[in-house]
Amino acid sequence: MITSSAPGHVLDKLRRLSGPNPEGSKLDDVERLHLILMIGAMNEYGAAMAVMAETVMKMKIRDALNERGLSNTDIAGAFRDHGDGGAVAVVDAIAVHPSLKHPYLD
């Protein structure tokens, strides 16, 4: 399960702003929201915290996605190919990636 420490009201707002989970997603709705928040947060840290916070966040994201079947190359490809569209575009690409395993069905 992909999670963060985000409170419910933040996830509710993010749900409204990010739109629906893409068809064929192997992330459940809540996992998708937590992942969008974590990826988006990497870009929001101030300069003093950027290196440390981004490294910790990247490791947490990488480890969670590796456990679900994505390789580091798959993850890097999603950021490379969809990063200009922001966190929602990256997460939606990850959500439907053929290597991503559903936690209960695969």
Long-range contacts (C-beta under 8 A, 24 or more apart in sequence): 1-31, 1-103, 2-27, 2-31, 2-34, 2-35, 2-64, 2-65, 2-68, 3-30, 3-31, 3-34, 4-34, 4-37, 4-38, 6-33, 6-34, 6-37, 10-37, 11-37, 18-88, 19-88, 21-92, 21-95, 22-92, 22-95, 22-96, 23-96, 24-95, 24-96, 25-92, 25-95, 25-96, 26-68, 26-95, 26-96, 26-97, 26-100, 26-101, 26-102, 26-105, 26-106, 27-91, 27-94, 27-95, 27-100, 28-103, 32-91, 32-92, 32-95, 35-61, 35-64, 35-91, 35-94, 36-87, 36-88, 36-91, 37-87, 39-87, 39-90, 39-91, 40-86, 40-87, 43-87, 65-94, 65-100, 68-100, 68-101, 68-103, 69-99, 69-100, 69-101, 69-106, 70-94, 70-97, 70-99, 70-100, 71-99, 74-99
